[in-house]
Amino acid sequence: MADIRKTKALKCSACGKHGGGLKTCAGCQRARYCDATCQIAHRTAHKGECKRRARELLEESVFGSKRDREVLEEVLFDTPPPREECHICFLTLPVDAAGKAYQACCGKVVCSGCLHGVYTGNPSSRPCPFCRTPGATSERENAERTKVRAKAGDAEAIKKLGSLYADGRAGLPKNPTKAVELWLRAGKLGRAGAYQFAGCAYMTGSGVQKNMQKAKHCFKLGAVAGNEQARHNIGTLEHDDGNTMKAIKHYKIAAGSGSDDSLEVLYGLLLNGKITKPEFEEAKQAHQESKGQMKSIHREAASRDKDFVSCGITPKLQRI
């Protein structure tokens, strides 16, 4: 009887017809429609509310319940996952963004060494080292490729698209709010760096209301997923809050993942007597080992090639 009453209470948001079998809006999860005709007819009136509710649902899924936040704290200082490898040479990708590039044609991330080898042999077309698709001829063309990859659920493409909206580039309107939505989506799909971007947005109030608790949460999600900059940032916030011991733990992990900034901060803490020399030497050794895994003769050749470096490792159009 209760199910029957519930079914009768449901009605189409467009025509008002009651009954079961109504389809739920995929965006807001609230509006219901008889069919596609009713949904299209209601689209203009529903669009604003749908987007607002969709943002709320996304934030609820990211920031989770109290128990979710407790679990995050429990694993916060666990060993981070291995860094991503180049899809061509299978060596660990560099921390520096200039040492790698996302290929919007096939969705692969390739290091500077592999890019250099292909580009120097094909200076005119600059094909993708992985799928050999000729490079984009304009920033807009590359953005269109990124949109296609994002629509297919490519987390890195979604993150890159968010950056385009944040800056208003490649013919896209500047929309910081949409950028944060895309970064949160990319983070949920596994891109740790997207949480780092979202955390910065909440910290500065760019596109969203300034919220330091949400900023910290995003940085923690990024840190647990293996992003060294997110780990460094949460360390800085903990240090600012007076939680020096927690901050030092974060800096050590970040330094061991290749963060130059964290190693520099640890050196300052050493000079101020906050950590011992053996502690710093241990962090420095871990940092050097991490950096060593990111080196290769091909990457060094790319860094020595002034013409190659001057174009930004890969065409500026591809590095967004």
Secondary structure, DSSP 8 states (H G I E B T S, - for coil): -HHHHHHHH-B-TTT--BSS--EE-TTTS--EESSHHHHHHHHHHHHHHHHHHHHHHHHHHHH--HHHHHHHHHHTTS------B-TTT--B--SSGGGEEEETTTTEEEEHHHHHHHHHH-TTT---TTT-----SSHHHHHHHHHHHHHTT-HHHHHHHHHHHHHT-TT----HHHHHHHHHHHHHTT-HHHHHHHHHHHHHTSSS---HHHHHHHHHHHHHTT-HHHHHHHHHHHHHTT-HHHHHHHHHHHHHTT-HHHHHHHHHHHHTTSS-HHHHHHHHHHHHHHHHTT--HHHHHHHH-HHHHHTTSS-TTT--
